Amino acid sequence: MASSWYDKAKEKLMSGDLDLLDGTIKAVLVKSGYTQSQSHAALSDIPGAQRVTGGTSGALANKSVTNGTFDADDVVFSAPTNGEVAAAVVVYLDSGTEATSWLVAYEDGPGFPATMNGQPFTVRWDNDADRIARL
């Protein structure tokens, strides 16, 4: 997958305000109308109309940070709306409030775009050296 870190996530990571291992990390499927911008910092910067309905995951499991890479188990979106098209997935730290749920990484590699068919949809993170994201 092609991944890119959000600048604010890098800043928060370096200042100790973003904990990938102990924080609640989730993912959200975004539509093609969403354009990733480094000025985006929080989940509230992704308009609801640009998110796939039912395309928010639970907490990522078995997270790890090794040699500058972040990884976790593949993530399953249990109920994305039939017919909606996911252009990418955004990983974020869920604080419980959208305005302070920090965007971490944007992924738009193989498997995207994907048309939802009413069935669970799995994002399979790369098993190469980059995993979910590499600093």
Secondary structure as the mmCIF struct_conf table of DSSP 4:
data_model
#
loop_
_struct_conf.conf_type_id
_struct_conf.id
_struct_conf.beg_label_comp_id
_struct_conf.beg_label_asym_id
_struct_conf.beg_label_seq_id
_struct_conf.end_label_comp_id
_struct_conf.end_label_asym_id
_struct_conf.end_label_seq_id
STRN STRN1 SER A 3 TRP A 5
HELX_RH_AL_P HELX_RH_AL_P1 ASP A 7 SER A 15
TURN_TY1_P TURN_TY1_P1 GLY A 16 GLY A 16
TURN_TY1_P TURN_TY1_P2 LEU A 20 ASP A 22
BEND BEND1 GLY A 23 GLY A 23
STRN STRN2 ILE A 25 VAL A 30
TURN_TY1_P TURN_TY1_P3 SER A 32 GLY A 33
TURN_TY1_P TURN_TY1_P4 GLN A 38 SER A 39
STRN STRN3 ALA A 42 ALA A 42
HELX_RH_3T_P HELX_RH_3T_P1 LEU A 43 ASP A 45
BEND BEND2 ILE A 46 ILE A 46
HELX_RH_3T_P HELX_RH_3T_P2 GLY A 48 GLN A 50
STRN STRN4 ARG A 51 THR A 56
BEND BEND3 ASN A 62 ASN A 62
STRN STRN5 SER A 64 THR A 66
TURN_TY1_P TURN_TY1_P5 ASN A 67 GLY A 68
STRN STRN6 THR A 69 ASP A 71
STRN STRN7 VAL A 75 PHE A 77
BEND BEND4 SER A 78 SER A 78
HELX_LH_PP_P HELX_LH_PP_P1 PRO A 80 THR A 81
TURN_TY1_P TURN_TY1_P6 ASN A 82 GLY A 83
STRN STRN8 VAL A 85 ALA A 86
STRN STRN9 ALA A 88 LEU A 93
BEND BEND5 GLY A 96 THR A 97
HELX_RH_3T_P HELX_RH_3T_P3 GLU A 98 THR A 100
STRN STRN10 TRP A 102 TRP A 102
STRN STRN11 LEU A 103 GLU A 107
TURN_TY1_P TURN_TY1_P7 PRO A 110 GLY A 111
BEND BEND6 PRO A 113 PRO A 113
STRN STRN12 ALA A 114 THR A 115
BEND BEND7 GLY A 118 GLN A 119
STRN STRN13 PHE A 121 VAL A 123
BEND BEND8 ASP A 128 ASP A 128
TURN_TY1_P TURN_TY1_P8 ALA A 129 ASP A 130
BEND BEND9 ARG A 131 ILE A 132
STRN STRN14 ALA A 133 ARG A 134
#
